Amino acid sequence: MKLLQSYSKKSFGFRNCIADPDLWFKEGVKKAGSKYYIYICVYVDDLLCLAKNPKNYILQIKDYFPIREESIEPPKMYLGADTKLVKIASGE
């Protein structure tokens, strides 16, 4: 955890949440200029990235930590919970 913490702050610009040190976030900007938060959730050896283009962030982490290429895909499950992509009315 300490190793990821040092890389997250220096290389990726993420901060960890005070309430949950395994939740990392930083502000992002969409092409249209609206701001949103990018999240990376960490649990032991599982990562979940919530962003417009999450693969970019996972590949950055992969430069420093071993991640299997076949595991970089939209999640079907995270920590025992089923996941799916949900689009809101605005299409984002």
Buried (B, 14 or more C-beta within 10 A) or exposed (E): EEEBBEBBBEEBEBBBEEEEEBBBBBEBEEEEEEEEEBBBBBEEEEBBBBBEEBEEBBEBBBEBEEBEEEEBEEBEEEEEEEEEEEEEEEEE
